Amino acid sequence: MVDVTEPAGVDSGVWPPRFRQRLRQFVVIDLLPAVWIALLTANATLNTALGLSSGAVVAVWLVALAIGIPLAVRRRRPIPVLGVVLASAIVAVLLGMSVAITGLAVALALYPVALSVGRRGSAVVLGVALLGVTLAAVLAATVLDPHFLVVAQNTESFHADLLSSLSSSWITIGAGWTLGRSIRASRAYAGQVAEHREQTAVSEERLRIAREMHDVVAHSMSVIVMKAAVANHVYDTRPEESQEALGIIESVSRAALADIQRVLGTLRSAGEAHLAPSPGLDELPQLVENARLTDVRVELDRETIPALPAAVQLSAYRIVQEALTNVIKHAAAPVRCTVRITAELGELHLAVIDDGIPRCPVDEPGHGLIGMRERAALHHGTLVAGRQPSGGFAVHARLPYKTPEPT
């Protein structure tokens, strides 16, 4: 048996899948309904009319084909198809043909217009369609001589029952227009939702990258600035100490550059970048050592921590990093700082507490505190930061996490 959607004698593999899919859609969605409307229009009229001459039968078939066949291309040329179908429907009304299928054909032609044209334009088209059918019906029922009608004996024509026929036509045509407008509105809303989600995703990604860059650059630059000031101050009197400070600047700069490359690498596709793993709790000792290079006496108090998700470890690392950065930037030496990390059932607790005196009063929280709170909020946790009654500054964070289920 030969497939109706492909030319006979031709291998189906020759035709692209997209072409075959479009051909099936054209046959099922466009061509078959168009042929069905044409046949239904002719049969509905011929079955209810009696004693038609051969000329009348030919006229009925010609009008039926003019109403139905253009519907095959209604999705490609909605407005021209509506014009042809509406004109043919008006002729059918003047000839006294059946009104039920005529109104359905106009509704099918009006649907893609309402779907593709703006609200004002589609409303104008709807008014034209209703006005054209109404004027033709009134003319056929009140002005034309019944013997002039080609199908004068048709009991379902406008001439036989004007009010009922007009009501059913209006409802059918209005339903086609309303359906088209509703689907257009649904598609527009779905597009707006998709666009909003895309914009939200882009904004969240930008905020994430900005947060990462802030944490990396702020911490590293604080260490570099501190050591650069030392190197500049003792350059002439203690060159060996100046050289040591420059070495620290070099090592911290290299580490910061690697961290920045890791963050920026997330902007590339996986095929273009081989990303290093994100920093976690295992990198905290090195972070503490970098803080100690700035003459901040940091103690790391860390209990045995169970396996944590990578996202929780990254947030914990960045919170500690930002807290130490604030100690380096804002506390006057000498400073003693304690970093305490504990874990309870499903929660990771962080505490960064220093006893330093602030160099200058801070009225409003900076981007660092805001970023730490955002990182805690990502995991539905909390972060509290503020000055202690006994002096110094404290940061307490709580990061919930899901404990892996035993296998």
C-alpha positions as CSV (number, residue, x, y, z in Angstrom):
1,M,0.0,0.0,0.0
2,V,1.3,3.4,-0.9
3,D,1.6,6.1,1.8
4,V,-0.7,9.0,0.9
5,T,1.8,11.5,2.4
6,E,4.7,10.5,0.1
7,P,5.1,10.2,-3.6
8,A,4.7,6.6,-4.9
9,G,7.9,4.8,-5.8
10,V,10.1,7.2,-3.8
11,D,12.0,6.1,-0.8
12,S,10.7,7.8,2.4
13,G,14.3,8.5,3.5
14,V,14.7,10.9,0.6
15,W,12.2,13.4,2.1
16,P,13.4,15.3,5.2
17,P,11.4,14.5,8.4
18,R,10.4,18.1,8.7
19,F,9.0,18.1,5.2
20,R,7.0,14.9,5.9
21,Q,5.7,16.4,9.1
22,R,4.5,19.6,7.4
23,L,2.9,17.5,4.7
24,R,0.9,15.5,7.2
25,Q,-0.1,18.6,9.0
26,F,-1.3,20.2,5.7
27,V,-3.3,17.1,4.8
28,V,-4.9,16.6,8.3
29,I,-5.3,20.2,9.5
30,D,-5.9,22.1,6.3
31,L,-6.9,20.0,3.3
32,L,-9.3,17.5,4.8
33,P,-11.3,20.1,6.7
34,A,-11.5,22.2,3.5
35,V,-12.8,19.3,1.4
36,W,-15.2,18.3,4.2
37,I,-16.7,21.8,4.4
38,A,-17.1,21.9,0.6
39,L,-18.9,18.5,0.5
40,L,-21.0,19.3,3.6
41,T,-22.1,22.6,2.2
42,A,-23.2,21.1,-1.1
43,N,-24.9,18.0,0.4
44,A,-26.7,20.0,3.1
45,T,-28.2,22.2,0.5
46,L,-29.0,19.5,-2.1
47,N,-30.5,17.2,0.5
48,T,-33.0,19.8,1.8
49,A,-33.9,21.3,-1.6
50,L,-36.4,19.6,-3.9
51,G,-36.6,19.6,-7.7
52,L,-33.4,21.5,-8.5
53,S,-32.5,21.9,-12.1
54,S,-29.1,20.8,-13.4
55,G,-28.0,24.4,-13.6
56,A,-28.9,25.0,-9.9
57,V,-27.0,21.9,-8.9
58,V,-23.9,23.1,-10.7
59,A,-24.3,26.6,-9.1
60,V,-24.6,24.9,-5.6
61,W,-21.4,22.9,-6.2
62,L,-19.4,25.9,-7.5
63,V,-20.4,28.0,-4.5
64,A,-19.7,25.1,-2.1
65,L,-16.2,24.7,-3.6
66,A,-15.6,28.4,-3.4
67,I,-16.5,28.3,0.3
68,G,-14.6,25.2,1.3
69,I,-11.4,24.9,-0.9
70,P,-9.8,28.2,0.1
71,L,-9.8,27.0,3.7
72,A,-6.9,24.7,2.8
73,V,-4.6,27.8,2.9
74,R,-6.3,29.8,5.7
75,R,-3.2,29.5,8.0
76,R,-0.9,30.8,5.3
77,R,-3.1,33.6,3.9
78,P,-5.7,34.3,6.6
79,I,-7.1,37.6,5.4
80,P,-7.4,36.8,1.6
81,V,-9.0,33.5,2.5
82,L,-11.5,35.2,4.7
83,G,-12.3,37.6,1.9
84,V,-13.0,34.8,-0.6
85,V,-14.9,32.6,1.9
86,L,-17.0,35.6,3.1
87,A,-17.8,36.7,-0.5
88,S,-18.8,33.1,-1.4
89,A,-20.9,32.8,1.8
90,I,-22.8,36.0,0.9
91,V,-23.4,34.5,-2.6
92,A,-24.7,31.3,-0.9
93,V,-27.0,33.3,1.3
94,L,-28.4,35.2,-1.7
95,L,-28.9,31.9,-3.5
96,G,-30.9,30.5,-0.6
97,M,-28.4,27.8,0.4
98,S,-28.2,26.1,3.8
99,V,-26.9,28.5,6.5
100,A,-25.5,26.1,9.1
101,I,-22.4,25.1,7.2
102,T,-22.0,28.5,5.6
103,G,-21.6,30.1,9.0
104,L,-19.2,27.4,10.1
105,A,-17.0,28.1,7.0
106,V,-16.9,31.8,7.8
107,A,-16.0,30.9,11.4
108,L,-13.1,28.7,10.3
109,A,-11.8,31.4,8.0
110,L,-12.2,34.0,10.8
111,Y,-10.3,32.0,13.4
112,P,-6.7,32.4,11.9
113,V,-7.4,36.1,11.4
114,A,-8.3,36.6,15.0
115,L,-5.3,34.6,15.9
116,S,-2.8,36.6,13.8
117,V,-4.2,40.1,13.7
118,G,-4.3,42.6,16.5
119,R,-7.3,43.3,18.7
120,R,-8.6,46.3,16.8
121,G,-8.0,44.8,13.3
122,S,-9.6,41.5,14.2
123,A,-12.6,43.3,15.7
124,V,-13.1,45.3,12.5
125,V,-12.9,42.0,10.5
126,L,-15.5,40.4,12.8
127,G,-17.8,43.4,12.3
128,V,-17.4,43.2,8.5
129,A,-18.1,39.4,8.5
130,L,-21.3,39.8,10.6
131,L,-22.5,42.8,8.7
132,G,-21.9,41.1,5.3
133,V,-23.8,38.0,6.3
134,T,-26.6,40.0,8.0
135,L,-27.2,42.3,5.0
136,A,-27.2,39.4,2.6
137,A,-29.7,37.5,4.8
138,V,-32.0,40.5,5.1
139,L,-31.8,41.1,1.4
140,A,-32.6,37.5,0.6
141,A,-35.5,37.3,3.0
142,T,-37.2,40.6,2.3
143,V,-36.2,41.9,-1.1
144,L,-35.5,39.0,-3.4
145,D,-38.4,37.2,-5.0
146,P,-38.4,33.6,-3.8
147,H,-38.7,32.4,-7.4
148,F,-35.4,34.3,-8.1
149,L,-33.5,32.2,-5.6
150,V,-31.7,29.2,-7.1
151,V,-32.7,27.1,-4.1
152,A,-36.0,28.6,-3.2
153,Q,-37.4,25.4,-1.7
154,N,-34.6,25.1,0.9
155,T,-36.2,25.0,4.4
156,E,-32.9,25.9,6.2
157,S,-32.2,29.1,4.2
158,F,-32.4,32.7,5.5
159,H,-35.5,33.2,3.4
160,A,-37.3,30.5,5.3
161,D,-36.5,31.6,8.9
162,L,-34.5,34.9,9.1
163,L,-34.2,35.3,12.9
164,S,-33.3,31.8,13.7
165,S,-30.8,31.5,10.8
166,L,-29.2,34.8,11.7
167,S,-28.9,33.9,15.4
168,S,-27.1,30.6,14.6
169,S,-24.8,32.3,12.2
170,W,-23.9,35.0,14.6
171,I,-23.2,32.5,17.4
172,T,-21.0,30.3,15.1
173,I,-19.0,33.2,13.6
174,G,-18.6,34.9,17.1
175,A,-17.4,31.6,18.6
176,G,-14.7,31.2,15.9
177,W,-13.5,34.8,16.5
178,T,-13.6,34.3,20.3
179,L,-11.6,31.1,20.1
180,G,-8.9,32.7,18.0
181,R,-8.6,35.7,20.4
182,S,-8.5,33.4,23.4
183,I,-5.7,31.3,22.0
184,R,-3.8,34.4,20.9
185,A,-4.1,35.8,24.5
186,S,-2.9,32.5,25.9
187,R,0.1,32.3,23.6
188,A,1.0,35.9,24.4
189,Y,0.7,35.2,28.1
190,A,2.9,32.1,27.8
191,G,5.4,34.1,25.8
192,Q,5.5,36.8,28.5
193,V,5.9,34.1,31.2
194,A,8.8,32.5,29.3
195,E,10.4,35.9,28.7
196,H,10.1,36.8,32.4
197,R,11.6,33.5,33.4
198,E,14.5,34.0,31.0
199,Q,15.1,37.5,32.3
200,T,14.9,36.3,35.9
201,A,17.4,33.5,35.1
202,V,19.8,36.0,33.5
203,S,19.4,38.4,36.4
204,E,20.0,35.6,38.9
205,E,23.1,34.5,37.0
206,R,24.5,38.0,36.9
207,L,23.9,38.4,40.6
208,R,25.6,35.1,41.3
209,I,28.6,36.0,39.2
210,A,28.7,39.5,40.8
211,R,28.6,38.0,44.2
212,E,31.4,35.6,43.4
213,M,33.5,38.3,41.9
214,H,32.9,40.6,44.9
215,D,33.9,37.9,47.4
216,V,37.1,37.0,45.4
217,V,38.3,40.5,44.6
218,A,37.4,42.1,48.0
219,H,39.3,39.5,50.0
220,S,42.3,39.3,47.8
221,M,42.6,43.0,47.3
222,S,42.4,43.6,51.1
223,V,45.4,41.4,51.6
224,I,47.3,42.9,48.7
225,V,46.6,46.5,49.8
226,M,47.7,45.7,53.4
227,K,50.9,44.0,52.3
228,A,51.7,46.7,49.6
229,A,51.4,49.3,52.3
230,V,53.9,47.4,54.5
231,A,56.3,46.9,51.6
232,N,56.2,50.5,50.7
233,H,56.7,51.6,54.3
234,V,59.8,49.4,55.1
235,Y,61.3,49.4,51.6
236,D,64.4,51.4,52.6
237,T,64.8,50.4,56.3
238,R,63.9,46.7,56.1
239,P,64.3,45.4,52.5
240,E,63.9,41.7,53.6
241,E,60.5,42.4,55.1
242,S,59.5,44.4,52.0
243,Q,60.6,41.5,49.8
244,E,58.6,39.1,52.0
245,A,55.5,41.3,51.6
246,L,55.9,41.4,47.8
247,G,56.1,37.6,47.8
248,I,52.9,37.4,49.7
249,I,51.3,39.8,47.2
250,E,52.4,37.6,44.3
251,S,51.0,34.4,45.8
252,V,47.7,36.0,46.8
253,S,47.4,37.6,43.4
254,R,48.0,34.3,41.7
255,A,45.4,32.6,43.9
256,A,42.9,35.4,43.2
257,L,43.5,35.2,39.5
258,A,42.8,31.4,39.5
259,D,39.6,32.0,41.5
260,I,38.5,34.7,39.0
261,Q,39.2,32.5,36.1
262,R,37.1,29.8,37.8
263,V,34.2,32.2,38.2
264,L,34.4,33.6,34.7
265,G,34.7,30.1,33.3
266,T,31.1,29.5,34.3
267,L,30.1,31.9,31.5
268,R,31.4,29.5,28.9
269,S,29.9,26.3,27.7
270,A,31.1,23.1,29.2
271,G,32.9,22.2,25.9
272,E,35.0,25.4,26.0
273,A,36.0,25.5,29.7
274,H,37.5,22.9,32.0
275,L,36.4,24.3,35.3
276,A,38.2,23.6,38.6
277,P,36.0,22.5,41.4
278,S,34.4,25.2,43.5
279,P,36.1,26.0,46.8
280,G,34.7,24.3,49.9
281,L,35.4,23.7,53.6
282,D,38.7,21.9,52.7
283,E,40.1,25.2,51.4
284,L,39.4,27.1,54.7
285,P,42.9,26.5,56.2
286,Q,44.4,28.3,53.2
287,L,41.9,31.1,53.5
288,V,42.8,31.5,57.2
289,E,46.5,31.5,56.3
290,N,46.0,34.4,53.8
291,A,44.2,36.3,56.6
292,R,47.1,35.7,59.0
293,L,49.5,37.3,56.4
294,T,47.8,40.6,57.3
295,D,48.7,40.3,60.9
296,V,45.2,39.2,61.9
297,R,45.5,36.3,64.5
298,V,42.9,33.9,63.2
299,E,42.0,30.6,64.9
300,L,40.1,27.9,63.0
301,D,37.9,25.8,65.3
302,R,36.4,23.1,63.1
303,E,34.6,20.0,64.2
304,T,34.3,16.9,62.1
305,I,31.8,17.8,59.4
306,P,29.8,15.2,57.5
307,A,29.6,15.2,53.8
308,L,27.9,18.3,52.6
309,P,26.4,19.4,49.2
310,A,28.8,21.4,47.0
311,A,26.5,24.4,47.0
312,V,26.4,24.5,50.8
313,Q,30.2,24.2,51.0
314,L,30.7,27.0,48.5
315,S,28.3,29.3,50.4
316,A,30.0,28.5,53.7
317,Y,33.4,29.2,52.2
318,R,32.3,32.6,50.7
319,I,30.6,33.7,54.0
320,V,33.8,33.0,56.0
321,Q,35.9,34.7,53.2
322,E,33.7,37.8,53.3
323,A,33.7,37.9,57.1
324,L,37.5,37.7,57.2
325,T,37.7,40.4,54.5
326,N,35.6,42.7,56.7
327,V,37.9,42.0,59.6
328,I,41.0,42.9,57.6
329,K,39.3,46.1,56.1
330,H,37.5,47.5,59.1
331,A,39.2,46.4,62.3
332,A,42.2,48.2,63.6
333,A,45.2,46.0,64.6
334,P,45.9,44.1,66.7
335,V,43.0,41.8,65.9
336,R,42.1,38.3,67.2
337,C,39.5,36.4,65.2
338,T,37.9,33.0,65.7
339,V,36.3,31.0,62.9
340,R,34.1,28.3,64.3
341,I,32.3,25.7,62.2
342,T,30.0,23.1,63.7
343,A,27.3,20.8,62.3
344,E,24.0,19.6,63.8
345,L,21.2,17.5,62.3
346,G,20.8,18.9,58.9
347,E,22.3,22.3,59.7
348,L,25.8,23.9,59.3
349,H,26.6,26.6,61.8
350,L,29.3,29.2,61.1
351,A,30.6,31.9,63.4
352,V,33.3,34.5,62.7
353,I,34.0,36.6,65.8
354,D,36.7,39.2,66.2
355,D,37.7,41.6,69.0
356,G,38.9,44.4,66.9
357,I,38.1,48.1,67.2
358,P,36.5,49.6,64.0
359,R,38.7,52.1,62.2
360,C,35.6,54.2,61.4
361,P,31.9,54.0,62.2
362,V,29.8,52.2,59.6
363,D,26.2,53.5,59.3
364,E,24.8,51.1,56.7
365,P,25.6,47.5,55.7
366,G,27.8,47.2,52.6
367,H,27.5,44.8,49.7
368,G,29.5,42.2,51.7
369,L,26.9,41.8,54.4
370,I,24.1,41.8,51.8
371,G,25.9,39.1,49.8
372,M,26.4,36.9,52.9
373,R,22.7,37.2,53.8
374,E,21.8,36.3,50.2
375,R,24.0,33.2,50.3
376,A,22.4,32.1,53.5
377,A,18.9,32.7,52.1
378,L,19.7,30.5,49.0
379,H,19.7,27.6,51.4
380,H,16.7,28.8,53.4
381,G,19.1,29.7,56.2
382,T,19.8,32.8,58.3
383,L,22.7,35.1,58.9
384,V,23.0,37.6,61.8
385,A,25.9,40.1,61.9
386,G,26.6,42.9,64.3
387,R,28.7,44.4,66.9
388,Q,29.2,42.6,70.2
389,P,28.5,44.3,73.6
390,S,32.1,43.4,74.7
391,G,33.6,44.9,71.5
392,G,34.4,43.4,68.1
393,F,32.2,42.1,65.4
394,A,30.4,38.8,65.0
395,V,28.9,36.9,62.1
396,H,26.6,33.9,62.8
397,A,25.2,31.9,59.9
398,R,22.9,28.9,59.8
399,L,22.8,26.8,56.5
400,P,20.3,24.0,56.4
401,Y,21.1,21.0,54.2
402,K,19.6,17.7,53.3
403,T,21.4,14.7,54.8
404,P,22.0,12.0,52.2
405,E,19.7,9.0,52.8
406,P,21.5,5.7,53.5
407,T,21.5,3.3,50.6
